[in-house]
Amino acid sequence: MIKRSPRTINEDRLSELRDQGWDSDLLLARLDLMKSEGMRKTMATMRKVPRIFPEVLPTQASGRWSTKKPALVAFPREFWKKHSHVIYPDPGSWWLDWDWSGIESRMFTAYSGDAEDIALFSAGPDIHTFTCAKYLMAWAPGALAGCQLSDLSLPEDWGGSKDERRTRAKNFRYGVLQYGSLQVGERTVLGIPGIEKLGIARDQLLIRARRFLDARPKTLAWKQATADGCVRDKLSRTFMGRRRFLFGDSETRAKEGLAHKISGSVADLMDWCLIQITQRWPASYVVLNKHDGAIVAFPKALARNVVEPAVRQIVEREWEVGQGVTMSFPAEWEIVEGT
């Protein structure tokens, strides 16, 4: 075990703070520096080596695969494109690369089963824009799933997917609903980093958070039942049956049990997809498992216009996850040509 100075903060913790919405140029700069330094050290080990075979360790409790030496999961897609002379398909082959879009939030909704969120994923609009307009900013409190963007009364300066208010709404949804404590309830909103920058009074934030939760009774009931079961049984299972034993106090068992339901299900889904693909096309092989995405290599003898649609059907198929809810998991796709 690596001993760290009390003043040391590692990359995982910085990433967690960033994802929670902390606004700090120093934090982001420090995170970029750590990532760049990590990449530099990794690339230094690869100098003058004709070919490297990463180590794959499917050992995590959630079922996630670990890839190291080098940790290819940490290589951003932009790096692969910029350095295509370093990472590229073998001669005579091509890669099919996919990334599931928001799969953990979709999985959470599929388990919990509230009608509005299910409808948003199937009919739109974008779930975080909708949350921002209907609940957090209350521009369109009467909006319904399936409406048009024009129905959300978005302000003229709305910046789309990069708008800071949408980011706050995303943190609001995850912080208050998906990861928030049932005991703390709507008061979770007061602890969301940067929420005060919206200029909304505390009492109004509490009212809007409560309204958001009240619109999701199935989710709250499912979270409570799941937490109670994890605490009681010291065990959590995914909808595909992956088992994880739970340890620690009641709060820890409840938190880790719920997390396993979500991330463990994504890992199960990935394993199922990779098995289906490699069984159907025995000449294919897995290049990288990224947990919520993967890269699979195919020989050029297999036509891309035949293989890609068939793989899409496997990866994006519908599943009945929980409470009779059927959910599909769409992905973003890319083909990488070989020589």
HELIX and SHEET records of a PDB file:
HELIX    1   1 GLU A   11  ASP A   19  1                                   9    
HELIX    2   2 ASP A   25  THR A   45  1                                  21    
HELIX    3   3 LEU A   72  ALA A   74  5                                   3    
HELIX    4   4 ARG A   77  LYS A   82  1                                   6    
HELIX    5   5 ILE A  103  SER A  112  1                                  10    
HELIX    6   6 ALA A  115  ALA A  123  1                                   9    
HELIX    7   7 ILE A  127  THR A  131  1                                   5    
HELIX    8   8 CYS A  132  LEU A  136  3                                   5    
HELIX    9   9 LEU A  149  LEU A  152  5                                   4    
HELIX   10  10 GLY A  160  LYS A  162  5                                   3    
HELIX   11  11 GLU A  164  ARG A  173  1                                  10    
HELIX   12  12 TYR A  174  GLN A  178  3                                   5    
HELIX   13  13 GLY A  185  GLY A  191  5                                   7    
HELIX   14  14 ILE A  195  LEU A  198  5                                   4    
HELIX   15  15 ARG A  202  ASP A  214  1                                  13    
HELIX   16  16 PRO A  217  ASP A  233  1                                  17    
HELIX   17  17 SER A  250  ALA A  259  1                                  10    
HELIX   18  18 HIS A  260  GLY A  264  3                                   5    
HELIX   19  19 SER A  265  ARG A  280  1                                  16    
HELIX   20  20 ARG A  304  VAL A  315  1                                  12    
SHEET    1   A 2 GLU A  55  LEU A  57  0                                        
SHEET    2   A 2 SER A  66  LYS A  68 -1                                        
SHEET    1   B 4 TYR A 285  ASN A 289  0                                        
SHEET    2   B 4 GLY A 293  PRO A 299 -1                                        
SHEET    3   B 4 SER A  93  TRP A 100 -1                                        
SHEET    4   B 4 ALA A 331  VAL A 336 -1                                        
SHEET    1   C 2 LEU A 235  ARG A 237  0                                        
SHEET    2   C 2 ARG A 243  PHE A 245 -1                                        
SHEET    1   D 2 GLU A 318  GLY A 322  0                                        
SHEET    2   D 2 VAL A 325  SER A 328 -1                                        
END                                                                             
